[in-house]
Amino acid sequence: MKLLLATLLLFVAIESSAQVRLPPQRRMKRDSLIEHGLPRLDPRQVAVRSFLGQIEHGIITSSLTSSSAHFASQVLVNISGGESGYFSSNQVLSVLQNYFSGRKPVVFHFSRFNDQGSAPYATGRLTFVNKGSQESAQIYVSLEHRDSRWVISQFNIY
């Protein structure tokens, strides 16, 4: 019994001394982001980056081609060795479904983007599997603001 009590007291002493040595956690105030060199994003930039994140996810999961809601009423499409021109939002779905039908996306993320101005854009490298071999393509997406939301106005695959 004395051994159990001594072990319990030793454990409590070690636990309490370990907690005392931990430095206190600091929380950064939201307004102090600028003080630390991190730029503050305006709501428009947040909306653009959020939409670009949805596009990235849609490309890698092949779900971008499931809804015309992501696309403007007229979209400029350029696919190297394939379709090029202006297409309606429904036609774009068909063109992209055709492109991705034999290509399984493996990795994609936007590496460069501009979230300012009237036509934000982003570009990134897509790695996919086509007929058993791994290939890659560059994707460029340009946006426009229509009916209080962001939509894709240009979609290029090189």
ZIBEL-V992912 format. One record per pair of residues at least 6 apart in sequence whose C-alpha atoms are under 7 Angstrom apart, sorted by the first residue. I is the first residue (numbers start at 1). J is the second residue. D is the distance in Angstrom with one decimal. If there is no record, write none. Layout:
i->I j->J d->D
i->I j->J d->D
//
This chain:
i->33 j->39 d->6.9
i->33 j->40 d->6.9
i->34 j->40 d->6.6
i->45 j->115 d->5.6
i->45 j->116 d->6.8
i->48 j->115 d->6.1
i->49 j->115 d->6.9
i->55 j->64 d->6.7
i->56 j->108 d->6.7
i->56 j->109 d->5.9
i->58 j->64 d->4.1
i->60 j->105 d->5.4
i->60 j->106 d->6.7
i->60 j->107 d->6.5
i->60 j->108 d->6.0
i->65 j->93 d->5.1
i->65 j->96 d->6.4
i->65 j->97 d->6.0
i->68 j->89 d->5.4
i->68 j->90 d->5.8
i->68 j->93 d->6.6
i->70 j->151 d->5.2
i->70 j->152 d->6.1
i->71 j->89 d->5.4
i->71 j->151 d->4.9
i->71 j->152 d->4.6
i->71 j->153 d->6.5
i->72 j->89 d->6.1
i->72 j->151 d->5.4
i->72 j->152 d->5.7
i->72 j->153 d->5.4
i->73 j->88 d->5.4
i->73 j->89 d->5.3
i->74 j->86 d->6.1
i->74 j->87 d->5.5
i->74 j->88 d->4.7
i->74 j->89 d->6.3
i->74 j->153 d->6.9
i->75 j->86 d->5.3
i->75 j->87 d->5.3
i->75 j->88 d->6.2
i->75 j->89 d->6.7
i->75 j->153 d->4.7
i->75 j->154 d->5.3
i->76 j->85 d->5.6
i->76 j->86 d->4.4
i->76 j->87 d->6.4
i->76 j->153 d->6.4
i->76 j->154 d->4.6
i->76 j->155 d->6.4
i->77 j->84 d->5.3
i->77 j->85 d->5.5
i->77 j->86 d->6.2
i->77 j->154 d->5.9
i->77 j->155 d->5.0
i->77 j->156 d->5.6
i->78 j->84 d->4.3
i->78 j->85 d->6.5
i->78 j->155 d->6.6
i->78 j->156 d->4.6
i->78 j->157 d->6.3
i->79 j->156 d->5.7
i->79 j->157 d->4.7
i->79 j->158 d->6.2
i->80 j->157 d->6.1
i->80 j->158 d->5.0
i->102 j->130 d->6.0
i->103 j->128 d->5.9
i->103 j->129 d->5.5
i->103 j->130 d->4.8
i->104 j->128 d->5.2
i->104 j->129 d->5.1
i->104 j->130 d->6.7
i->105 j->127 d->6.1
i->105 j->128 d->4.1
i->105 j->129 d->6.5
i->106 j->127 d->5.5
i->106 j->128 d->4.9
i->107 j->126 d->5.9
i->107 j->127 d->5.1
i->107 j->128 d->6.9
i->108 j->124 d->6.9
i->108 j->125 d->6.0
i->108 j->126 d->4.6
i->108 j->127 d->6.4
i->109 j->124 d->5.7
i->109 j->125 d->6.7
i->110 j->122 d->6.1
i->110 j->123 d->5.3
i->110 j->124 d->4.1
i->111 j->123 d->6.2
i->111 j->124 d->4.9
i->112 j->122 d->5.6
i->112 j->123 d->5.4
i->112 j->124 d->6.6
i->113 j->121 d->5.6
i->113 j->122 d->4.0
i->113 j->123 d->6.3
i->114 j->120 d->5.4
i->114 j->121 d->5.4
i->114 j->122 d->6.3
i->115 j->121 d->6.7
i->118 j->144 d->6.9
i->119 j->142 d->6.4
i->119 j->143 d->5.5
i->119 j->144 d->5.5
i->120 j->142 d->5.9
i->120 j->143 d->5.4
i->121 j->141 d->5.5
i->121 j->142 d->4.2
i->121 j->143 d->6.0
i->122 j->140 d->5.9
i->122 j->141 d->5.4
i->122 j->142 d->6.6
i->123 j->139 d->5.5
i->123 j->140 d->4.4
i->123 j->141 d->6.3
i->124 j->138 d->5.7
i->124 j->139 d->5.5
i->124 j->140 d->6.8
i->125 j->136 d->6.8
i->125 j->137 d->5.8
i->125 j->138 d->4.6
i->125 j->139 d->6.2
i->126 j->136 d->5.4
i->126 j->137 d->5.2
i->126 j->138 d->6.0
i->126 j->139 d->6.8
i->127 j->134 d->6.9
i->127 j->135 d->5.8
i->127 j->136 d->4.3
i->127 j->137 d->6.6
i->128 j->134 d->5.7
i->128 j->135 d->5.5
i->128 j->136 d->6.0
i->129 j->135 d->6.1
i->137 j->157 d->6.4
i->137 j->158 d->5.6
i->138 j->157 d->5.7
i->138 j->158 d->5.1
i->139 j->156 d->5.6
i->139 j->157 d->4.7
i->139 j->158 d->6.5
i->140 j->155 d->5.9
i->140 j->156 d->5.0
i->140 j->157 d->6.6
i->141 j->152 d->6.7
i->141 j->154 d->5.6
i->141 j->155 d->4.8
i->141 j->156 d->6.5
i->142 j->152 d->5.9
i->142 j->153 d->5.6
i->142 j->154 d->4.9
i->142 j->155 d->6.7
i->143 j->150 d->6.4
i->143 j->151 d->5.5
i->143 j->152 d->4.5
i->143 j->153 d->5.1
i->143 j->154 d->6.9
i->144 j->150 d->5.7
i->144 j->151 d->5.6
i->144 j->152 d->6.5
i->144 j->153 d->6.0
i->145 j->151 d->6.3
//
